[in-house]
C-alpha cells in the first residue's frame, strides 16, 4: 500500500511510517511531496494521506497523526500508548510537557531534519532503529494491559 505526506519530515512524519511498517502494513511505500501536491498525488497514486490538514490520519480531535493511526487501526498496546504520548509531546509544541522524553525526541527529530533536509526516506531509514529502541524502552515501562 502507498502512504503519502508532506516532505521535510520531522517528528510525526517519521514516527507514523515506523508505526505503519511495524503494526499496520508489512509492505508499505512512503511518498513525501510538496504540501500543496499531497492530495492530488494521493488520488493519482491511490495513496493514503497522513499528517496533512483535513485527513482522517492527521491531527484530529486533539490527537497527533501517530495517535490517529492508532485509533483507526485499533492499536491498543500499552507500550504503543506510552510511545504515542512521547510522539505527541514531541510533535505538538503546546503539549511538550506531556511526557518528559518528548523534548529529547523533538530535538533529535529536528536534528535529523537539519542534517538531512528533504531526504525523508533516508531520515526514515536512519531513525527507524531509534523508534525501535524507544518502543523497547516503552515496553519495559508500560503497565501491562
Secondary structure, 3 states (H helix, E strand, C coil): CEEEEECCCCCHHHHHHHHHHHHCCCCCEEEEECHHHHHHHHHHHCCEECCCCCCCCCCCCCCCHHHHHHHHCCCCCHHHHHHHHHHHHHHCHHHHHHCCCHHHHHHHHHHHHHHHCCCHHHHHHHHHHHHHHHHHHHHHHCCCC
